[in-house]
């Protein structure tokens, strides 16, 4: 479980490719190394991955076929930076919202609007059927970042980013056409699904 509060950005130092499989080697900041063990969960751009090796501050993570298919991790190259968050502890402060680390789809960055001390970014969901879970003022995780939703139009939505978010994450470096990992709020999904099921029963 994660909170959507990014603890650091970290560079990919090496990538080992296999068929439908790859291993990322990431140089983690020293502050994130205490009590880190093989088997621990660490979110990469919001995707929960398992630590498979530790050599000093160089940490490896295996990525399987399904994860490569659903997320943007397969598009990353050596030198790219990723948003990092270690798994939350029981007594952690939840400054964002509860996130499972299970990416549901990707979205494409389609518009960037710059204003003084603010950045508004618009995304288009690749899976149009998921837009019913994306609601104005609701929660969404974009590349692992807990954000409040702005406007929602058709299959597109925007988020408003303050300077602190731009400083602590990779979102400020994204370009038009780039993809981001999306995790919708599980509570919103549950409510929408429940209402749909109840309405379906009334109709039939």
N, C-alpha and C positions, 0 to 999 in steps of 0.2 A: 504494500500500500504506500502511496506517495501523496504529497500535498500540493504539487504544482508550483512550489517555490524553488526556483532553480538555485542550486548552491554554487555552481561554477560552470564555466565553459571550458572544454578540454579538447586538445587536438588529437586527431587520429594519426598515429605515428607509422603504422604499417597495417596492411590488409593481406591476409592469406586467403586466396580464392580456391574453392573446390566446386564441383558441379552442384548447383542448387544449395550452396552452403558457403559461408565465409566467416573468417575470424577477424575481429577488429582488435588492434592493440592501441590502447588509449593511455596518454600520459596524464594521470590524475594529479590534481593539486595535493600537496602534502596534508593539508587540512582535512581531506576526505579519506585519508588512508588509515587512521586509527581504528583498530578492531575490524578492519575489512578482511574477510576470509573467502577462500574459494567456496562457491555455492551461494554467496550473498547476492542480493538483488540490487541492481543499479539501473536507473532509468536513463536511456539515451534518447534524446529528443522525445521523451515521454513514453518510450517503449521499454518495458521491463526486460532486462537481460540478466543472465547469470554470470558471475565471475568464474572464469575457467582457469585462470593463471595469474600469479602475482610475482613480478620481478622488480623489486624496488617500487618505484611509482609508475611502472609500466604494467598495465593491467589488461588482460585479454578477455574477450567475450565472443562466444559463438552465436551465429545467427543462422537459423534454419530457413528452409524454403518458404514456408508459410509467412514467416515474418518478413522476408525479402519481398514477397508478393504484395503484402498489405501496406507496408510502411515505406518511408523514404530512405531507409538505412542502406539499401542496395545501391543507391545513387551516389553515396558519399565516396570521397576520394581521400588519399593520404594528404594531410595538411588541413582538411576541413575540420572545423570546430563543431562540437555538439553540446547541447544543453545536458547537464548532469545533475541528477538528484539521487542521493542514497535513500534507501527505504526508511520510512518514518518509524520512530519508536513509539511505544504505547503512550508515553507521557509527552510526546511532541506537541508543540503548538501548531495548530492547523490554520495558517494564515491565508491559505488559498482555499481549496476544497478537496475532498477525498477523491483520489485518482487511483485506478487499479494498475495502470501501466499497460493495459490491453488496447492497442490501437484498433479502431474500428474502420478507418479509411484514411485516405489522404485528401488534401485540398490544394488547389492551385492559387497562388497569389496573382490576382488580376488587376488590382489598383492600389496605388499608394498616394495618400493625400497628406501633404506636409503643412503644418501650421506652427505657429510659435509655441515651442516647448511641448508639442504634441505630434503624434504620428498616427494616422488612421490607415489601417490596411484592410482591404477587401479580399475575401477568399471565395472560391467556387468549389463546392463539394463534388467529388468525383462520383459519389453515390447519391443520386437525387432523392432516394427514398428515405434518407436520414434527416432531411431538412425539417421534418415534423418535430424533431427533438431539439431543434435549435431555435431558441426563443429570446426575444428582446429582454435584456437584463438577466438572462440566465447565465449558467456557467458553461464553459467549454475549455478543454485543454488543447493548446496549439503547440506542437513540438515540446510537450511536457509542461507548458506554462499555463498556470491557472489564470483565465481571463474572463472578464464580464462581457457578454455579447452586446454589441450595439445594434444597428439596424439589420433586419433580415429581409431580403427581397428575392423571391423565387428560390433558387438553390444557392444563393450567395449570402454572405454575412460579413459584417465588419467588426473589428476590435479597435479600441483606443489605447494607445501605448504611451505611458509617461516616460520621461528621461531615465528613471531608475530601471525600468524594465528593459529599455534599449541598452543600458549600460551592462546589465547582468546577464543578458541572454543573446542569442544569435539573431533574433527577429529583425533588429535594426540593419542587419547586413543582407537581408533577403532581397532578391530582385524579382521583377515581374516574370512569371512563368515558373518560379521555384515552387516545389511541393513541400507541404508540411504535414506532420502526423496529427490526426484528429482523434481525440477521445471525448465522446459526448458525456454529459452528466448522467450517471446511472439512475439517480433519483427521478430526473425528468423523464428518462426513458421508461421507467417503471410506471409512472403516473400516466403517461400517454398511452402505453400499452394496455393498462388496466381500463382506462376510459373507453378505448376502442373495443375491448372485449365486452364491456358492459353494454355499450351501444349496439354491438352486433347481436347480443342476446335479446335485446328489446325488439330489434327489427324482425328477428326470426321467432 
